[in-house]
Amino acid sequence: MKIINNGVGASDVSGYSRIDNYDDEKTKKIASIYKEILETLGEDPEREGLALTPQRVAKSLQFLTHGYVIKPEEIVRSAMFEEDYKEMVIVKDIDLFSLCEHHMIPFIGKAHVAYIPDRYITGLSKIARVVEVFARRLQVQERLTVQIRDCIQETLKPLGVAVVIEAKHMCMVMRGIQKQNSVTTTSAFTGEFLNNISTREEFIHLIGSKLI
């Protein structure tokens, strides 16, 4: 796979610069397909506003699905520490952006993840990164919830894992039923969260509380 570096340094006083990495061959192939799609829709892909759209979409899709080339288990293992702590660890309100695999339209929301350590803990940012990796694939919310749960359970082997995702699906807002205020909630539990009602209720209470 050939990776090209499209480094873009902005010229404003903020000093902002962006470096994006894309597969050159993949970009060309996807762009060619999207140019054909624009023509099929009755548009002129050569007009000023659309001339670079196929390339932009090709790069955008690669970014939005870059989770396929990352192993989330390795992210967790990269910051595993032995610690004598057996209470609940919660990382909540993790921003989540994904593409519905049925229409390739976004769904956006929040993920709340908890685990009860059994010898090992992991860096808090790694939990958010696991959510990010699985979200950056073509998804359904139900599978995404379970994948996050299973990754943490199988890697850290804690006493239990809890995952709740709340998301708004643009396929329901922009098309189809067009219900703009609907929110979908999914959950997945293992161990203590599955078997102990009070532990599960504590988790649900804490993710709904504003402590800060």
C-alpha positions as CSV (number, residue, x, y, z in Angstrom):
1,M,0.0,0.0,0.0
2,K,1.4,3.4,-1.0
3,I,0.8,6.2,1.5
4,I,1.1,9.8,0.3
5,N,1.5,12.7,2.6
6,N,-0.7,15.6,1.8
7,G,0.7,18.1,4.2
8,V,-1.1,21.4,4.1
9,G,0.3,24.3,6.1
10,A,-2.1,27.2,6.6
11,S,-0.7,30.6,6.0
12,D,-2.7,32.5,8.7
13,V,-1.2,33.9,11.9
14,S,-2.5,31.0,14.0
15,G,0.3,28.7,12.7
16,Y,-2.2,25.9,12.1
17,S,-1.0,23.1,9.9
18,R,-2.6,19.8,8.9
19,I,-1.0,16.6,7.7
20,D,-3.3,14.0,6.2
21,N,-2.2,10.5,5.0
22,Y,-4.2,8.7,2.3
23,D,-3.7,5.7,0.0
24,D,-3.0,7.2,-3.4
25,E,-4.4,4.3,-5.4
26,K,-7.5,4.1,-3.2
27,T,-8.1,7.9,-3.6
28,K,-8.0,7.7,-7.4
29,K,-10.3,4.7,-7.5
30,I,-12.9,6.2,-5.2
31,A,-12.7,9.6,-6.8
32,S,-13.4,8.1,-10.3
33,I,-16.5,6.3,-8.9
34,Y,-17.8,9.4,-7.3
35,K,-17.3,11.4,-10.5
36,E,-19.5,8.9,-12.2
37,I,-22.1,9.1,-9.5
38,L,-22.3,12.9,-9.9
39,E,-22.9,12.5,-13.6
40,T,-25.5,9.8,-12.9
41,L,-27.3,12.3,-10.6
42,G,-27.5,14.8,-13.5
43,E,-24.7,17.1,-12.2
44,D,-21.7,18.4,-14.1
45,P,-18.6,17.1,-12.2
46,E,-16.4,19.6,-14.1
47,R,-18.1,22.7,-12.9
48,E,-16.2,24.8,-10.4
49,G,-18.0,23.8,-7.3
50,L,-17.7,20.1,-8.0
51,A,-14.4,19.8,-9.8
52,L,-12.5,18.6,-6.7
53,T,-15.5,17.0,-4.9
54,P,-14.7,13.4,-6.0
55,Q,-11.2,13.7,-4.5
56,R,-12.5,15.3,-1.3
57,V,-15.1,12.5,-0.9
58,A,-12.5,9.9,-1.5
59,K,-10.3,11.3,1.2
60,S,-13.2,11.9,3.5
61,L,-14.4,8.3,3.3
62,Q,-10.9,7.0,4.0
63,F,-10.8,9.1,7.2
64,L,-14.3,8.1,8.3
65,T,-13.4,4.4,7.9
66,H,-9.8,4.4,9.1
67,G,-10.8,2.2,12.0
68,Y,-10.4,-0.9,9.7
69,V,-6.6,-0.6,9.8
70,I,-6.2,-0.1,13.5
71,K,-6.2,-2.9,16.1
72,P,-8.1,-1.6,19.2
73,E,-6.7,-4.4,21.4
74,E,-3.2,-3.1,20.8
75,I,-4.3,0.4,21.9
76,V,-5.5,-1.0,25.2
77,R,-2.3,-3.1,25.7
78,S,-0.1,-0.1,25.0
79,A,-1.0,1.4,28.4
80,M,-1.8,-1.5,30.7
81,F,-0.7,-1.1,34.3
82,E,-0.9,-3.5,37.3
83,E,-2.9,-1.8,40.0
84,D,-4.7,-3.1,43.1
85,Y,-8.0,-1.3,42.4
86,K,-11.4,-3.2,42.1
87,E,-13.9,-0.3,42.0
88,M,-15.8,1.0,39.0
89,V,-13.9,3.1,36.4
90,I,-16.2,5.1,34.1
91,V,-15.3,7.2,31.0
92,K,-18.6,8.9,30.0
93,D,-19.8,11.3,27.4
94,I,-17.3,10.1,24.7
95,D,-18.2,11.9,21.5
96,L,-19.0,9.4,18.8
97,F,-19.3,9.8,15.1
98,S,-19.9,6.8,12.7
99,L,-21.4,5.9,9.4
100,C,-24.5,3.7,9.2
101,E,-23.7,0.8,7.0
102,H,-27.2,0.7,5.5
103,H,-27.2,4.2,3.9
104,M,-23.7,5.4,4.7
105,I,-25.3,8.4,6.5
106,P,-23.8,9.5,9.8
107,F,-25.0,8.7,13.3
108,I,-23.6,10.8,16.1
109,G,-23.9,10.6,19.9
110,K,-22.2,9.7,23.1
111,A,-20.6,6.5,24.5
112,H,-20.4,5.7,28.2
113,V,-17.9,2.9,29.1
114,A,-17.1,1.4,32.5
115,Y,-15.1,-1.5,33.8
116,I,-14.2,-3.0,37.1
117,P,-10.5,-3.9,37.1
118,D,-9.1,-7.2,38.2
119,R,-5.4,-6.6,38.5
120,Y,-5.0,-4.4,35.4
121,I,-6.1,-0.9,34.5
122,T,-5.6,1.0,31.2
123,G,-5.0,4.6,30.3
124,L,-8.3,6.5,30.3
125,S,-7.7,7.9,26.8
126,K,-7.3,4.4,25.5
127,I,-11.0,3.7,26.3
128,A,-12.0,6.7,24.2
129,R,-9.6,5.5,21.5
130,V,-11.3,2.1,21.4
131,V,-14.7,3.8,20.9
132,E,-13.1,5.9,18.1
133,V,-11.6,2.9,16.3
134,F,-14.8,0.9,16.1
135,A,-16.9,4.0,15.3
136,R,-14.6,4.7,12.3
137,R,-16.0,1.7,10.4
138,L,-19.3,1.1,8.6
139,Q,-21.5,0.3,11.6
140,V,-24.8,-0.4,13.2
141,Q,-25.1,0.9,16.7
142,E,-25.9,-2.5,18.2
143,R,-22.7,-4.1,16.8
144,L,-20.6,-1.1,17.8
145,T,-21.8,-1.4,21.4
146,V,-20.9,-5.1,21.6
147,Q,-17.5,-4.6,19.9
148,I,-16.4,-2.0,22.4
149,R,-17.5,-4.2,25.3
150,D,-15.8,-7.3,24.0
151,C,-12.5,-5.5,23.2
152,I,-12.2,-4.3,26.8
153,Q,-13.3,-7.5,28.3
154,E,-11.0,-9.7,26.2
155,T,-8.0,-7.5,26.6
156,L,-8.1,-6.3,30.2
157,K,-10.0,-9.3,31.5
158,P,-11.8,-7.1,34.2
159,L,-14.5,-8.2,36.6
160,G,-17.1,-6.7,34.3
161,V,-17.6,-4.2,31.4
162,A,-20.6,-1.9,30.7
163,V,-21.2,0.1,27.6
164,V,-24.1,2.4,26.8
165,I,-24.4,4.4,23.6
166,E,-26.9,7.1,22.9
167,A,-27.0,8.3,19.3
168,K,-29.1,10.2,16.7
169,H,-29.2,8.6,13.3
170,M,-29.3,10.9,10.3
171,C,-31.0,8.2,8.3
172,M,-34.0,8.7,10.5
173,V,-33.7,12.5,10.6
174,M,-32.9,13.4,7.0
175,R,-34.8,10.6,5.1
176,G,-37.2,7.8,5.8
177,I,-39.4,8.4,8.8
178,Q,-37.8,11.9,9.3
179,K,-38.2,12.0,13.1
180,Q,-35.8,14.7,14.1
181,N,-35.7,14.2,17.9
182,S,-35.4,10.4,18.1
183,V,-32.5,9.0,20.0
184,T,-31.4,5.4,20.0
185,T,-29.9,3.8,23.1
186,T,-28.1,0.5,23.2
187,S,-26.3,-1.3,26.0
188,A,-24.0,-4.3,26.6
189,F,-22.7,-5.7,29.8
190,T,-20.4,-8.5,31.1
191,G,-19.5,-9.9,34.5
192,E,-20.6,-7.8,37.6
193,F,-22.6,-5.4,35.5
194,L,-24.6,-8.3,34.0
195,N,-25.0,-10.4,37.2
196,N,-25.3,-7.7,39.9
197,I,-28.3,-5.4,39.6
198,S,-27.0,-2.9,42.2
199,T,-23.7,-2.5,40.2
200,R,-25.6,-2.0,37.0
201,E,-27.9,0.5,38.6
202,E,-24.9,2.4,40.1
203,F,-23.4,2.7,36.6
204,I,-26.7,3.9,35.1
205,H,-27.1,6.5,37.9
206,L,-23.5,7.8,37.5
207,I,-23.6,8.2,33.7
208,G,-26.8,10.3,34.1
209,S,-25.3,12.5,36.9
210,K,-23.4,15.7,36.5
211,L,-20.7,15.6,39.1
212,I,-18.4,18.3,37.7
